[in-house]
Amino acid sequence: MAESRATVLQGTLDLLILKALSAGELHGLGVSRRIEQITRGTFSVQPGSLFPALHRLEEAGALSSSWQPSENNRRAKFYSLTKAGRRRLGDETAQWNRVALAIAHALET
């Protein structure tokens, strides 16, 4: 039976990006690969969703960026979490855990 990929739920993309960057800086494609890795292949984020979210998080002060050569020696924009981004990751993780617990309780009834 083939595995199916899930659609990223509205509001979770930012959380997944922040979590992907919590281990260190990555370029856009690296963020996408890391999300796929940490979700064990469940989520695959397409560039049309990823790059606007990265830009939005950078504008909000959760990410900083710099241009650097990538692993294939091409110029790429690398993103990293700011202190505000780490706080936001903690806040959004706690909120997600509350929501997931509430959904689990609802499904048990």
PyMOL CGO cylinders between C-alpha atoms (Angstrom):
from pymol import cmd
from pymol.cgo import CYLINDER

trace = [
    CYLINDER, 0.00, 0.00, 0.00, 1.47, 3.36, -1.02, 0.3, 1, 1, 1, 1, 1, 1,
    CYLINDER, 1.47, 3.36, -1.02, 1.96, 6.01, 1.63, 0.3, 1, 1, 1, 1, 1, 1,
    CYLINDER, 1.96, 6.01, 1.63, -0.03, 9.16, 1.14, 0.3, 1, 1, 1, 1, 1, 1,
    CYLINDER, -0.03, 9.16, 1.14, 1.17, 12.65, 1.86, 0.3, 1, 1, 1, 1, 1, 1,
    CYLINDER, 1.17, 12.65, 1.86, -0.90, 14.90, 4.05, 0.3, 1, 1, 1, 1, 1, 1,
    CYLINDER, -0.90, 14.90, 4.05, -1.82, 18.46, 3.32, 0.3, 1, 1, 1, 1, 1, 1,
    CYLINDER, -1.82, 18.46, 3.32, -0.24, 20.89, 5.76, 0.3, 1, 1, 1, 1, 1, 1,
    CYLINDER, -0.24, 20.89, 5.76, -3.05, 22.16, 7.95, 0.3, 1, 1, 1, 1, 1, 1,
    CYLINDER, -3.05, 22.16, 7.95, -3.68, 25.89, 7.89, 0.3, 1, 1, 1, 1, 1, 1,
    CYLINDER, -3.68, 25.89, 7.89, -1.55, 27.56, 10.53, 0.3, 1, 1, 1, 1, 1, 1,
    CYLINDER, -1.55, 27.56, 10.53, 0.96, 24.72, 10.88, 0.3, 1, 1, 1, 1, 1, 1,
    CYLINDER, 0.96, 24.72, 10.88, 3.40, 25.69, 8.14, 0.3, 1, 1, 1, 1, 1, 1,
    CYLINDER, 3.40, 25.69, 8.14, 4.98, 28.44, 10.24, 0.3, 1, 1, 1, 1, 1, 1,
    CYLINDER, 4.98, 28.44, 10.24, 5.39, 26.01, 13.14, 0.3, 1, 1, 1, 1, 1, 1,
    CYLINDER, 5.39, 26.01, 13.14, 7.02, 23.41, 10.88, 0.3, 1, 1, 1, 1, 1, 1,
    CYLINDER, 7.02, 23.41, 10.88, 9.41, 26.01, 9.43, 0.3, 1, 1, 1, 1, 1, 1,
    CYLINDER, 9.41, 26.01, 9.43, 10.39, 27.25, 12.88, 0.3, 1, 1, 1, 1, 1, 1,
    CYLINDER, 10.39, 27.25, 12.88, 10.96, 23.69, 14.07, 0.3, 1, 1, 1, 1, 1, 1,
    CYLINDER, 10.96, 23.69, 14.07, 13.00, 22.86, 10.95, 0.3, 1, 1, 1, 1, 1, 1,
    CYLINDER, 13.00, 22.86, 10.95, 15.27, 25.83, 11.65, 0.3, 1, 1, 1, 1, 1, 1,
    CYLINDER, 15.27, 25.83, 11.65, 15.61, 25.12, 15.37, 0.3, 1, 1, 1, 1, 1, 1,
    CYLINDER, 15.61, 25.12, 15.37, 18.68, 22.94, 14.76, 0.3, 1, 1, 1, 1, 1, 1,
    CYLINDER, 18.68, 22.94, 14.76, 20.48, 25.55, 12.67, 0.3, 1, 1, 1, 1, 1, 1,
    CYLINDER, 20.48, 25.55, 12.67, 20.40, 27.66, 9.54, 0.3, 1, 1, 1, 1, 1, 1,
    CYLINDER, 20.40, 27.66, 9.54, 19.19, 26.25, 6.23, 0.3, 1, 1, 1, 1, 1, 1,
    CYLINDER, 19.19, 26.25, 6.23, 18.42, 27.56, 2.76, 0.3, 1, 1, 1, 1, 1, 1,
    CYLINDER, 18.42, 27.56, 2.76, 14.87, 27.29, 1.41, 0.3, 1, 1, 1, 1, 1, 1,
    CYLINDER, 14.87, 27.29, 1.41, 15.27, 23.87, -0.18, 0.3, 1, 1, 1, 1, 1, 1,
    CYLINDER, 15.27, 23.87, -0.18, 16.97, 22.68, 2.99, 0.3, 1, 1, 1, 1, 1, 1,
    CYLINDER, 16.97, 22.68, 2.99, 13.98, 23.83, 5.04, 0.3, 1, 1, 1, 1, 1, 1,
    CYLINDER, 13.98, 23.83, 5.04, 11.66, 21.89, 2.75, 0.3, 1, 1, 1, 1, 1, 1,
    CYLINDER, 11.66, 21.89, 2.75, 13.82, 18.75, 3.02, 0.3, 1, 1, 1, 1, 1, 1,
    CYLINDER, 13.82, 18.75, 3.02, 14.07, 19.08, 6.80, 0.3, 1, 1, 1, 1, 1, 1,
    CYLINDER, 14.07, 19.08, 6.80, 10.27, 19.36, 7.14, 0.3, 1, 1, 1, 1, 1, 1,
    CYLINDER, 10.27, 19.36, 7.14, 9.89, 16.22, 5.07, 0.3, 1, 1, 1, 1, 1, 1,
    CYLINDER, 9.89, 16.22, 5.07, 12.49, 14.51, 7.24, 0.3, 1, 1, 1, 1, 1, 1,
    CYLINDER, 12.49, 14.51, 7.24, 11.07, 15.51, 10.65, 0.3, 1, 1, 1, 1, 1, 1,
    CYLINDER, 11.07, 15.51, 10.65, 7.54, 14.57, 9.57, 0.3, 1, 1, 1, 1, 1, 1,
    CYLINDER, 7.54, 14.57, 9.57, 8.82, 11.22, 8.28, 0.3, 1, 1, 1, 1, 1, 1,
    CYLINDER, 8.82, 11.22, 8.28, 7.69, 12.05, 4.77, 0.3, 1, 1, 1, 1, 1, 1,
    CYLINDER, 7.69, 12.05, 4.77, 4.14, 12.99, 5.73, 0.3, 1, 1, 1, 1, 1, 1,
    CYLINDER, 4.14, 12.99, 5.73, 4.47, 16.63, 4.66, 0.3, 1, 1, 1, 1, 1, 1,
    CYLINDER, 4.47, 16.63, 4.66, 6.12, 17.94, 1.53, 0.3, 1, 1, 1, 1, 1, 1,
    CYLINDER, 6.12, 17.94, 1.53, 6.10, 21.74, 1.30, 0.3, 1, 1, 1, 1, 1, 1,
    CYLINDER, 6.10, 21.74, 1.30, 6.09, 23.18, -2.19, 0.3, 1, 1, 1, 1, 1, 1,
    CYLINDER, 6.09, 23.18, -2.19, 8.06, 26.36, -3.05, 0.3, 1, 1, 1, 1, 1, 1,
    CYLINDER, 8.06, 26.36, -3.05, 4.85, 28.31, -3.72, 0.3, 1, 1, 1, 1, 1, 1,
    CYLINDER, 4.85, 28.31, -3.72, 3.89, 27.86, -0.07, 0.3, 1, 1, 1, 1, 1, 1,
    CYLINDER, 3.89, 27.86, -0.07, 7.34, 27.77, 1.51, 0.3, 1, 1, 1, 1, 1, 1,
    CYLINDER, 7.34, 27.77, 1.51, 8.93, 30.95, 0.21, 0.3, 1, 1, 1, 1, 1, 1,
    CYLINDER, 8.93, 30.95, 0.21, 6.04, 33.31, 1.03, 0.3, 1, 1, 1, 1, 1, 1,
    CYLINDER, 6.04, 33.31, 1.03, 5.97, 31.79, 4.54, 0.3, 1, 1, 1, 1, 1, 1,
    CYLINDER, 5.97, 31.79, 4.54, 9.73, 32.28, 4.96, 0.3, 1, 1, 1, 1, 1, 1,
    CYLINDER, 9.73, 32.28, 4.96, 9.39, 35.89, 3.82, 0.3, 1, 1, 1, 1, 1, 1,
    CYLINDER, 9.39, 35.89, 3.82, 6.44, 36.47, 6.16, 0.3, 1, 1, 1, 1, 1, 1,
    CYLINDER, 6.44, 36.47, 6.16, 8.35, 35.01, 9.14, 0.3, 1, 1, 1, 1, 1, 1,
    CYLINDER, 8.35, 35.01, 9.14, 11.38, 37.13, 8.29, 0.3, 1, 1, 1, 1, 1, 1,
    CYLINDER, 11.38, 37.13, 8.29, 9.25, 40.27, 8.07, 0.3, 1, 1, 1, 1, 1, 1,
    CYLINDER, 9.25, 40.27, 8.07, 7.71, 39.39, 11.47, 0.3, 1, 1, 1, 1, 1, 1,
    CYLINDER, 7.71, 39.39, 11.47, 11.19, 39.18, 13.01, 0.3, 1, 1, 1, 1, 1, 1,
    CYLINDER, 11.19, 39.18, 13.01, 11.12, 35.42, 13.67, 0.3, 1, 1, 1, 1, 1, 1,
    CYLINDER, 11.12, 35.42, 13.67, 13.85, 34.71, 11.10, 0.3, 1, 1, 1, 1, 1, 1,
    CYLINDER, 13.85, 34.71, 11.10, 17.00, 36.38, 9.90, 0.3, 1, 1, 1, 1, 1, 1,
    CYLINDER, 17.00, 36.38, 9.90, 18.69, 35.63, 6.59, 0.3, 1, 1, 1, 1, 1, 1,
    CYLINDER, 18.69, 35.63, 6.59, 21.94, 35.99, 4.71, 0.3, 1, 1, 1, 1, 1, 1,
    CYLINDER, 21.94, 35.99, 4.71, 23.14, 35.12, 1.22, 0.3, 1, 1, 1, 1, 1, 1,
    CYLINDER, 23.14, 35.12, 1.22, 25.72, 32.32, 1.13, 0.3, 1, 1, 1, 1, 1, 1,
    CYLINDER, 25.72, 32.32, 1.13, 26.95, 29.65, -1.26, 0.3, 1, 1, 1, 1, 1, 1,
    CYLINDER, 26.95, 29.65, -1.26, 24.90, 26.43, -1.08, 0.3, 1, 1, 1, 1, 1, 1,
    CYLINDER, 24.90, 26.43, -1.08, 26.30, 22.89, -1.11, 0.3, 1, 1, 1, 1, 1, 1,
    CYLINDER, 26.30, 22.89, -1.11, 26.37, 23.01, -4.93, 0.3, 1, 1, 1, 1, 1, 1,
    CYLINDER, 26.37, 23.01, -4.93, 28.18, 26.38, -4.88, 0.3, 1, 1, 1, 1, 1, 1,
    CYLINDER, 28.18, 26.38, -4.88, 25.16, 28.41, -5.93, 0.3, 1, 1, 1, 1, 1, 1,
    CYLINDER, 25.16, 28.41, -5.93, 24.15, 31.57, -4.12, 0.3, 1, 1, 1, 1, 1, 1,
    CYLINDER, 24.15, 31.57, -4.12, 21.25, 30.85, -1.76, 0.3, 1, 1, 1, 1, 1, 1,
    CYLINDER, 21.25, 30.85, -1.76, 19.43, 32.67, 1.00, 0.3, 1, 1, 1, 1, 1, 1,
    CYLINDER, 19.43, 32.67, 1.00, 20.01, 30.94, 4.35, 0.3, 1, 1, 1, 1, 1, 1,
    CYLINDER, 20.01, 30.94, 4.35, 17.53, 31.40, 7.18, 0.3, 1, 1, 1, 1, 1, 1,
    CYLINDER, 17.53, 31.40, 7.18, 18.00, 31.13, 10.92, 0.3, 1, 1, 1, 1, 1, 1,
    CYLINDER, 18.00, 31.13, 10.92, 15.83, 31.65, 13.98, 0.3, 1, 1, 1, 1, 1, 1,
    CYLINDER, 15.83, 31.65, 13.98, 16.05, 34.89, 15.92, 0.3, 1, 1, 1, 1, 1, 1,
    CYLINDER, 16.05, 34.89, 15.92, 15.41, 35.09, 19.67, 0.3, 1, 1, 1, 1, 1, 1,
    CYLINDER, 15.41, 35.09, 19.67, 11.86, 36.13, 18.81, 0.3, 1, 1, 1, 1, 1, 1,
    CYLINDER, 11.86, 36.13, 18.81, 11.61, 33.12, 16.52, 0.3, 1, 1, 1, 1, 1, 1,
    CYLINDER, 11.61, 33.12, 16.52, 12.67, 30.76, 19.31, 0.3, 1, 1, 1, 1, 1, 1,
    CYLINDER, 12.67, 30.76, 19.31, 10.04, 32.29, 21.62, 0.3, 1, 1, 1, 1, 1, 1,
    CYLINDER, 10.04, 32.29, 21.62, 7.44, 31.96, 18.89, 0.3, 1, 1, 1, 1, 1, 1,
    CYLINDER, 7.44, 31.96, 18.89, 8.41, 28.31, 18.35, 0.3, 1, 1, 1, 1, 1, 1,
    CYLINDER, 8.41, 28.31, 18.35, 7.87, 27.65, 22.06, 0.3, 1, 1, 1, 1, 1, 1,
    CYLINDER, 7.87, 27.65, 22.06, 4.54, 29.48, 22.10, 0.3, 1, 1, 1, 1, 1, 1,
    CYLINDER, 4.54, 29.48, 22.10, 3.23, 27.80, 18.94, 0.3, 1, 1, 1, 1, 1, 1,
    CYLINDER, 3.23, 27.80, 18.94, 4.41, 24.38, 20.11, 0.3, 1, 1, 1, 1, 1, 1,
    CYLINDER, 4.41, 24.38, 20.11, 2.52, 24.78, 23.39, 0.3, 1, 1, 1, 1, 1, 1,
    CYLINDER, 2.52, 24.78, 23.39, -0.59, 25.96, 21.54, 0.3, 1, 1, 1, 1, 1, 1,
    CYLINDER, -0.59, 25.96, 21.54, -0.39, 23.07, 19.06, 0.3, 1, 1, 1, 1, 1, 1,
    CYLINDER, -0.39, 23.07, 19.06, -0.03, 20.57, 21.91, 0.3, 1, 1, 1, 1, 1, 1,
    CYLINDER, -0.03, 20.57, 21.91, -3.16, 21.97, 23.59, 0.3, 1, 1, 1, 1, 1, 1,
    CYLINDER, -3.16, 21.97, 23.59, -5.12, 21.74, 20.33, 0.3, 1, 1, 1, 1, 1, 1,
    CYLINDER, -5.12, 21.74, 20.33, -3.87, 18.20, 19.58, 0.3, 1, 1, 1, 1, 1, 1,
    CYLINDER, -3.87, 18.20, 19.58, -4.83, 17.05, 23.09, 0.3, 1, 1, 1, 1, 1, 1,
    CYLINDER, -4.83, 17.05, 23.09, -8.30, 18.59, 22.74, 0.3, 1, 1, 1, 1, 1, 1,
    CYLINDER, -8.30, 18.59, 22.74, -8.83, 16.88, 19.37, 0.3, 1, 1, 1, 1, 1, 1,
    CYLINDER, -8.83, 16.88, 19.37, -7.63, 13.55, 20.82, 0.3, 1, 1, 1, 1, 1, 1,
    CYLINDER, -7.63, 13.55, 20.82, -10.10, 13.88, 23.70, 0.3, 1, 1, 1, 1, 1, 1,
    CYLINDER, -10.10, 13.88, 23.70, -12.91, 14.76, 21.30, 0.3, 1, 1, 1, 1, 1, 1,
    CYLINDER, -12.91, 14.76, 21.30, -12.19, 11.73, 19.14, 0.3, 1, 1, 1, 1, 1, 1,
    CYLINDER, -12.19, 11.73, 19.14, -12.20, 9.43, 22.17, 0.3, 1, 1, 1, 1, 1, 1,
    CYLINDER, -12.20, 9.43, 22.17, -15.77, 10.36, 23.12, 0.3, 1, 1, 1, 1, 1, 1,
]
cmd.load_cgo(trace, "trace")
